[in-house]
Amino acid sequence: MNKLFLATAAFSFLLLAACGSDTTGPSEPGDWLPLTVNNWWIIDTSGNWIGTKGDTTGTWTGSYDARITDVMQHAGGFSVYERRAVRSITTTTPDSSWTAVDTLYDYFRKTDDDLRCYKDTTTLKYDILLRFPVTLGDTWLKKDSSQIELEVTSLSETVTVPAGTFKNCIVVRETAPIGSGTAVTDHYYHRGVGQVQDLFTMEGMSGTIKLNNYNIL
């Protein structure tokens, strides 16, 4: 069970965890994640896992309905875009099946240097999701004092998902230590759309997020 919730958290359409500090002023959003109120994305997720002793197996399927809902003032003195994601995940094991529904909120801001994700409108800590300009081979830590590393591994991937075929996607590989192992997530972004696909793997677990539908104003 713990592994499953870890995976679905990793598949959230841009993670909610945060760190770092920010004291700079407001700026306009960027098009690698179009931040306009009422933009929305519907995302499908699925995956499977095997228990550490090999005696427990399970799968999950579900969806996220993510929408930019507001522009809010952060306590740090700058504007952030609120994104609300309603998540519905069905977990199936050999013995049972259940569905969990919850609502997630995160807050985005673009500076001249990077795209930042905050967990709320008061904490001055954030994740760095992208650095600008996007450059092949660029690496950075997702958070200050973090072991989670991101690297731009491609600028020209073609991705086909239920929402369509997207050419010239960038790929940002996220590598995170999990216990004694490593979790690797490849995030695929398309200019003017946002994230179109995530591919996640770690020992005993794998999963995907794929864009099903979207509306960009």
Rosetta silent file (secondary structure, phi, psi, omega in degrees, C-alpha in Angstrom):
SEQUENCE: MNKLFLATAAFSFLLLAACGSDTTGPSEPGDWLPLTVNNWWIIDTSGNWIGTKGDTTGTWTGSYDARITDVMQHAGGFSVYERRAVRSITTTTPDSSWTAVDTLYDYFRKTDDDLRCYKDTTTLKYDILLRFPVTLGDTWLKKDSSQIELEVTSLSETVTVPAGTFKNCIVVRETAPIGSGTAVTDHYYHRGVGQVQDLFTMEGMSGTIKLNNYNIL
SCORE:     score description
SCORE:     0.000 S_00000001
   1 L     0.000  -45.532 -178.838    0.000    0.000    0.000 S_00000001
   2 H   -60.058  -39.239  178.713    2.742    2.483    0.903 S_00000001
   3 H   -62.469  -39.809 -177.890    4.422    1.912   -2.423 S_00000001
   4 H   -62.651  -46.957 -178.305    1.201    2.599   -4.277 S_00000001
   5 H   -68.427  -30.661  174.187    0.591    5.944   -2.641 S_00000001
   6 H   -62.188  -43.695 -178.317    4.234    6.871   -3.208 S_00000001
   7 H   -66.711  -46.456 -178.747    3.819    6.175   -6.907 S_00000001
   8 H   -64.450  -32.132  175.007    0.573    8.080   -7.331 S_00000001
   9 H   -65.761  -40.789  179.031    2.162   11.011   -5.541 S_00000001
  10 H   -63.917  -28.285 -178.860    5.103   10.827   -7.942 S_00000001
  11 L   -87.655   -2.856  176.885    2.636   10.885  -10.819 S_00000001
  12 L   -53.472  141.202 -172.582    0.811   14.010   -9.645 S_00000001
  13 L   -68.893   83.307 -168.592    0.803   16.438  -12.595 S_00000001
  14 L    78.463  120.738 -168.933    3.897   18.238  -11.275 S_00000001
  15 L   -68.461  157.888 -177.837    4.703   17.265   -7.664 S_00000001
  16 L   -93.344  -18.984 -178.086    3.502   19.140   -4.591 S_00000001
  17 L   -60.915  153.718 -172.702    6.613   18.723   -2.419 S_00000001
  18 L  -147.649  157.768  170.706    8.630   21.936   -1.991 S_00000001
  19 L  -169.112  176.649 -176.125   11.837   23.552   -0.788 S_00000001
  20 L    96.054  174.377  178.017   14.078   26.598   -1.472 S_00000001
  21 L  -136.877  147.121 -175.283   13.398   30.291   -0.682 S_00000001
  22 L  -137.975  130.959  177.801   12.072   33.132   -2.831 S_00000001
  23 L  -132.018   13.063 -176.963   12.063   36.886   -2.279 S_00000001
  24 L   -88.682  171.920 -173.245   11.740   38.185   -5.859 S_00000001
  25 L   -88.209 -175.808 -176.045    8.784   39.991   -7.407 S_00000001
  26 L   -71.701  157.923  176.585    5.945   38.905   -9.724 S_00000001
  27 L  -154.500  169.878 -176.132    6.452   37.837  -13.336 S_00000001
  28 L   -81.559  151.733  179.025    4.496   36.456  -16.287 S_00000001
  29 L   -72.990  159.544  179.062    3.841   32.699  -16.775 S_00000001
  30 L  -104.990  168.607 -172.294    5.677   30.679  -19.381 S_00000001
  31 L   -92.954   -2.394  171.463    4.313   28.439  -22.127 S_00000001
  32 L   -71.478  -20.449  167.964    5.901   25.132  -21.048 S_00000001
  33 L  -142.285   91.571 -174.123    3.063   25.158  -18.524 S_00000001
  34 L   -62.430  118.825 -172.570    0.438   27.658  -19.775 S_00000001
  35 L  -111.112   81.793  174.535   -0.848   29.467  -16.712 S_00000001
  36 L  -127.707  135.620 -179.856   -4.148   31.139  -17.572 S_00000001
  37 L   -56.448  133.625 -178.618   -7.226   30.865  -15.373 S_00000001
  38 L    82.781    2.457  163.044   -9.610   28.175  -16.719 S_00000001
  39 L   -63.317  141.426  178.232   -6.916   26.269  -18.599 S_00000001
  40 E  -144.264  157.125  179.960   -7.536   22.586  -17.878 S_00000001
  41 E  -139.527  136.068  171.816   -6.013   19.168  -18.436 S_00000001
  42 E  -111.367  124.892 -171.501   -7.488   15.678  -17.993 S_00000001
  43 E  -122.234  134.286  174.206   -4.812   13.093  -17.299 S_00000001
  44 E   -97.292  142.348  175.682   -5.012    9.285  -17.233 S_00000001
  45 E  -133.873  147.191  175.925   -2.756    7.269  -14.934 S_00000001
  46 E  -156.840  158.109  178.574   -2.087    3.538  -14.594 S_00000001
  47 E   179.045 -177.708 -178.851    0.557    1.271  -13.162 S_00000001
  48 E  -147.107  159.528  179.523    1.452   -1.840  -11.211 S_00000001
  49 E  -147.377  155.712  176.873    3.472   -2.832   -8.192 S_00000001
  50 E  -128.590  132.734  179.933    4.932   -5.917   -6.524 S_00000001
  51 L   -60.335  158.931 -175.512    5.526   -6.183   -2.771 S_00000001
  52 L   -61.223  -26.619  178.129    9.097   -6.305   -1.487 S_00000001
  53 L   -95.693    2.733  178.836    8.743  -10.040   -0.753 S_00000001
  54 L    75.492    7.927 -175.758    7.098  -10.729   -4.085 S_00000001
  55 L  -105.162    1.838  179.015    3.927  -11.968   -2.403 S_00000001
  56 L  -130.553  128.257  178.482    1.737   -8.883   -2.946 S_00000001
  57 E  -129.167  159.110  178.018    0.745   -7.471   -6.310 S_00000001
  58 E  -168.167  164.656  175.479   -1.563   -4.721   -7.403 S_00000001
  59 E  -133.278  160.500  170.402   -2.519   -2.312  -10.133 S_00000001
  60 E  -138.294  148.847  172.259   -3.971    1.168  -10.219 S_00000001
  61 E  -138.777  155.547  178.499   -5.879    3.169  -12.805 S_00000001
  62 E   172.267 -166.338 -176.992   -7.385    6.584  -12.542 S_00000001
  63 E  -151.022  158.609  171.899   -7.502   10.162  -13.674 S_00000001
  64 E  -123.127  132.782  171.845   -6.690   13.718  -12.686 S_00000001
  65 E  -109.691  100.120 -173.227   -8.875   16.674  -13.625 S_00000001
  66 E  -107.489  138.317 -176.064   -6.486   19.627  -13.274 S_00000001
  67 E  -147.772  138.899  170.572   -7.495   23.263  -13.761 S_00000001
  68 E   -77.758  117.117 -170.421   -5.965   26.701  -13.222 S_00000001
  69 E  -108.048  -18.794 -173.949   -8.544   28.209  -10.882 S_00000001
  70 E  -167.536  159.235  165.479   -7.187   31.530   -9.641 S_00000001
  71 E  -109.269  124.650 -172.559   -4.373   34.074   -9.454 S_00000001
  72 E  -125.488  157.601  176.959   -3.496   34.635   -5.806 S_00000001
  73 E   -91.117  124.198  176.546   -1.143   36.832   -3.826 S_00000001
  74 L   -82.431  150.752  178.993    1.640   34.938   -2.078 S_00000001
  75 L   -60.273  -20.288  178.742    2.799   36.074    1.346 S_00000001
  76 L   -77.648   -4.396  175.904    6.207   36.724   -0.240 S_00000001
  77 L    95.570   22.874  179.022    4.754   39.626   -2.229 S_00000001
  78 L  -137.812  165.426 -178.711    4.295   38.047   -5.680 S_00000001
  79 E   -89.793  144.232  174.022    1.480   36.454   -7.676 S_00000001
  80 E  -132.331  154.000  177.603    1.023   32.690   -8.070 S_00000001
  81 E   -99.315  123.984  178.840   -1.384   30.631  -10.155 S_00000001
  82 E   -84.627  131.880  172.268   -3.489   28.129   -8.234 S_00000001
  83 E  -118.451  126.523  176.450   -4.056   24.726   -9.823 S_00000001
  84 E  -105.127  130.680  178.615   -6.711   22.397   -8.444 S_00000001
  85 E  -125.142  118.322  174.354   -6.509   18.710   -9.360 S_00000001
  86 E   -91.677  118.470 -173.554   -9.326   16.291   -8.539 S_00000001
  87 E  -111.660  130.020  175.629   -7.751   12.830   -8.419 S_00000001
  88 E  -126.022  116.747 -175.459   -9.647    9.532   -8.621 S_00000001
  89 E  -125.325  126.976  174.897   -7.552    6.366   -8.286 S_00000001
  90 E  -105.144  123.406 -179.830   -8.829    2.774   -8.304 S_00000001
  91 E  -106.759  134.650 -179.693   -6.507    0.214   -6.724 S_00000001
  92 E  -128.297  128.025  173.419   -6.908   -3.491   -7.424 S_00000001
  93 L  -121.017  172.214  178.018   -5.216   -6.383   -5.605 S_00000001
  94 L   -58.460  -22.487 -174.690   -5.955  -10.117   -5.848 S_00000001
  95 L  -103.796  -20.697 -173.007   -8.242   -9.760   -2.809 S_00000001
  96 L  -161.495  171.600  175.938   -9.986   -6.432   -3.219 S_00000001
  97 E  -147.253  139.543  179.041  -10.548   -3.228   -5.175 S_00000001
  98 E  -151.191  158.521 -179.142  -11.248    0.290   -3.946 S_00000001
  99 E  -122.109  133.117  176.844  -11.401    3.848   -5.238 S_00000001
 100 E  -118.394  134.860  178.634  -10.048    6.929   -3.504 S_00000001
 101 E  -123.062  130.731  175.327  -10.956   10.480   -4.544 S_00000001
 102 E  -147.479  171.158 -178.898   -9.168   13.581   -3.286 S_00000001
 103 E  -122.862  129.750 -178.051   -8.394   17.149   -4.305 S_00000001
 104 E  -113.871  145.652  175.881   -4.868   18.534   -4.585 S_00000001
 105 E  -127.816  138.313  168.855   -3.750   22.164   -4.783 S_00000001
 106 E  -144.655  169.824 -167.347   -0.448   23.612   -5.893 S_00000001
 107 E  -137.570  128.253 -170.396    0.766   27.074   -6.879 S_00000001
 108 E  -116.654  148.574  176.606    2.969   28.048   -9.818 S_00000001
 109 E  -151.588  137.305  175.740    5.184   30.976  -10.670 S_00000001
 110 E  -110.371  132.083  170.589    7.623   31.650  -13.477 S_00000001
 111 L  -108.746 -178.374  175.992   10.671   33.881  -13.099 S_00000001
 112 L   -64.827  -20.881 -173.092   13.245   34.719  -15.750 S_00000001
 113 L  -102.665  -27.827 -172.226   15.293   31.778  -14.456 S_00000001
 114 E  -163.458  169.040  172.726   12.867   28.968  -13.658 S_00000001
 115 E  -105.382  124.770 -172.360    9.367   27.555  -13.202 S_00000001
 116 E  -116.414  146.275  177.084    8.518   27.166   -9.500 S_00000001
 117 E  -124.818  123.495  178.849    5.886   25.142   -7.664 S_00000001
 118 E  -106.556  150.592  179.164    4.779   26.089   -4.141 S_00000001
 119 L   -83.730  -18.059  179.462    2.737   23.916   -1.794 S_00000001
 120 L  -159.631 -172.406 -177.476    0.737   26.898   -0.474 S_00000001
 121 L  -103.007   15.299  178.943    0.571   30.706   -0.546 S_00000001
 122 L  -121.843  -33.900 -176.566    2.544   31.289    2.652 S_00000001
 123 L   -76.960  134.269  179.652    5.660   29.081    2.502 S_00000001
 124 L   -90.432   18.912  176.348    8.679   30.586    0.747 S_00000001
 125 L  -102.155  149.401 -174.855    9.944   27.130   -0.235 S_00000001
 126 L  -154.982  160.208  168.361    9.432   25.748   -3.713 S_00000001
 127 E   -91.692  144.587  170.414   10.325   23.053   -6.245 S_00000001
 128 E   -98.673  109.677 -176.707   12.232   24.032   -9.384 S_00000001
 129 E   -89.191  -36.517  177.684   10.452   22.184  -12.195 S_00000001
 130 E  -142.077  150.805  171.539   12.220   23.798  -15.176 S_00000001
 131 E  -116.880  146.041 -176.898   15.158   26.130  -15.672 S_00000001
 132 L  -115.025  144.837   -7.629   15.315   28.712  -18.464 S_00000001
 133 L   -69.902  150.532  177.961   16.427   28.686  -21.109 S_00000001
 134 L   -66.178  121.527 -172.046   15.716   24.963  -21.441 S_00000001
 135 L  -131.511  130.931  179.184   19.089   23.498  -22.449 S_00000001
 136 L   -57.742  129.902  178.392   20.009   19.922  -23.322 S_00000001
 137 L    88.897   -7.466  179.125   22.110   18.393  -20.546 S_00000001
 138 L   -65.034  137.551  178.772   21.232   21.035  -17.941 S_00000001
 139 E  -130.064  150.579  176.847   20.980   19.584  -14.420 S_00000001
 140 E  -160.322  164.568  174.334   19.751   21.013  -11.120 S_00000001
 141 E   -88.507  137.804 -177.173   18.420   19.987   -7.739 S_00000001
 142 L   -63.789  -34.758 -179.546   14.651   20.067   -7.395 S_00000001
 143 L  -136.612  156.784  171.913   14.920   21.611   -3.927 S_00000001
 144 L   -60.353  140.499  178.464   17.620   23.227   -1.862 S_00000001
 145 L    57.023   34.059 -177.919   19.569   20.587    0.097 S_00000001
 146 L  -110.109  153.128  172.667   17.783   17.882   -1.886 S_00000001
 147 L   -98.846    5.361  177.814   19.024   14.651   -3.426 S_00000001
 148 L   -85.936  115.868 -175.815   16.332   14.824   -6.112 S_00000001
 149 E  -110.321  141.865  174.647   18.082   15.715   -9.374 S_00000001
 150 E  -119.560  145.921  179.510   16.552   16.807  -12.677 S_00000001
 151 E  -143.923  135.610  173.707   18.207   16.736  -16.091 S_00000001
 152 E   -79.268  113.296 -174.728   17.047   17.797  -19.554 S_00000001
 153 E  -104.621  -12.960  178.041   17.648   14.637  -21.607 S_00000001
 154 E  -158.579  150.353  175.208   15.950   15.550  -24.900 S_00000001
 155 E  -118.648    5.923 -168.583   14.609   18.560  -26.803 S_00000001
 156 E  -145.830   32.864 -179.986   12.968   16.706  -29.697 S_00000001
 157 E   -79.356  146.198  171.787   10.848   13.753  -28.546 S_00000001
 158 E  -107.027  127.805 -175.075    7.585   12.813  -30.280 S_00000001
 159 E  -124.841  131.818  174.072    4.874   11.562  -27.920 S_00000001
 160 E  -114.123  120.711 -179.454    1.517    9.992  -28.797 S_00000001
 161 E  -133.476  173.739 -179.277   -1.083    9.992  -26.023 S_00000001
 162 L   -54.998  -27.761 -179.719   -4.911    9.963  -26.023 S_00000001
 163 L   -78.381   -9.642  178.935   -4.920   13.757  -26.495 S_00000001
 164 E   136.724 -170.851  177.888   -2.919   13.461  -29.735 S_00000001
 165 E  -105.918  129.565 -176.181    0.616   13.387  -31.098 S_00000001
 166 E  -122.042  119.535  179.865    3.025   16.041  -29.856 S_00000001
 167 E   -95.835  159.495  176.288    6.333   16.694  -31.616 S_00000001
 168 E    58.631   41.901  174.135    9.442   18.429  -30.276 S_00000001
 169 E   -78.329  145.910  168.253    8.713   17.648  -26.639 S_00000001
 170 E   -90.074  151.682  177.197   11.384   18.271  -24.049 S_00000001
 171 E  -122.025  126.042  176.416   12.120   15.502  -21.561 S_00000001
 172 E  -114.653  115.966 -179.753   13.164   16.236  -17.982 S_00000001
 173 E   -91.296  126.159  178.288   14.393   13.178  -16.085 S_00000001
 174 E  -107.621  124.396 -179.391   13.846   13.233  -12.331 S_00000001
 175 E  -119.074  122.901 -174.869   15.970   10.885  -10.231 S_00000001
 176 E  -132.992  130.549  174.264   15.100   10.446   -6.557 S_00000001
 177 E   -70.392  129.737  177.600   16.534    8.093   -3.915 S_00000001
 178 E  -127.300  107.055 -176.099   13.756    5.954   -2.397 S_00000001
 179 L    59.599 -125.887  178.767   14.936    3.785    0.485 S_00000001
 180 L   -92.934    1.612 -177.684   17.788    1.688   -0.855 S_00000001
 181 E  -115.941 -164.495 -177.912   16.683    2.181   -4.461 S_00000001
 182 E  -137.138  134.228  173.542   16.078    4.932   -6.998 S_00000001
 183 E  -101.854  133.565 -179.714   12.889    6.244   -8.581 S_00000001
 184 E  -122.915  125.379  176.591   13.171    7.633  -12.109 S_00000001
 185 E  -124.978  126.798  173.333   10.457    9.740  -13.722 S_00000001
 186 E   -98.487  117.051  179.062   10.663   11.134  -17.253 S_00000001
 187 E   -98.641  124.197  179.734    8.499   14.275  -17.593 S_00000001
 188 E  -105.687  120.821  178.925    7.505   15.183  -21.177 S_00000001
 189 E  -114.009  140.236  172.714    6.537   18.827  -21.826 S_00000001
 190 E  -117.998  132.451 -177.605    5.135   20.300  -25.037 S_00000001
 191 L   -60.026  129.145  178.991    5.372   24.037  -25.662 S_00000001
 192 L    87.269   -5.845 -179.388    1.962   25.678  -25.362 S_00000001
 193 L  -121.278  -46.173 -174.847    0.336   22.610  -23.759 S_00000001
 194 E   112.728 -152.341  179.107    2.291   21.633  -20.640 S_00000001
 195 E   -74.733  129.837  179.842    3.084   18.117  -19.450 S_00000001
 196 E  -111.282  -17.124 -179.358    1.792   15.490  -21.869 S_00000001
 197 E  -162.473  144.714  167.209    3.313   12.346  -20.370 S_00000001
 198 E  -127.325  139.130  172.826    5.164   10.965  -17.340 S_00000001
 199 E  -123.207  123.847 -172.329    6.915    7.577  -17.240 S_00000001
 200 E  -122.577  135.716  174.756    7.827    6.297  -13.768 S_00000001
 201 E  -142.524  143.486  165.684    9.936    3.309  -12.692 S_00000001
 202 E  -156.390  172.465 -176.770   11.445    2.018   -9.486 S_00000001
 203 L   -57.388  122.045  177.046   12.160   -1.436   -8.109 S_00000001
 204 L    80.296    8.536 -175.805    8.915   -3.407   -8.115 S_00000001
 205 E  -154.783  143.812  172.367    6.805   -0.603   -9.565 S_00000001
 206 E  -153.023  156.784 -179.820    6.110    1.225  -12.815 S_00000001
 207 E  -169.383  171.729 -178.829    3.431    3.562  -14.090 S_00000001
 208 E  -137.834  156.320  163.571    2.425    6.245  -16.544 S_00000001
 209 E  -126.353  131.515 -179.869    0.568    9.509  -16.789 S_00000001
 210 E  -134.106  136.065  179.532   -0.810   10.422  -20.210 S_00000001
 211 E   -70.196  125.820 -179.386   -2.693   13.529  -21.285 S_00000001
 212 E   -96.947  -40.360 -178.221   -6.241   12.608  -22.309 S_00000001
 213 E  -161.490  159.999 -178.672   -7.718   16.028  -23.127 S_00000001
 214 E  -162.427  162.330  175.012   -6.982   19.688  -22.527 S_00000001
 215 E  -144.133  117.334 -179.433   -8.119   23.238  -23.153 S_00000001
 216 L  -113.852  122.144 -178.273   -5.657   26.136  -23.348 S_00000001
 217 L   -84.733    0.000    0.000   -7.049   29.659  -23.558 S_00000001
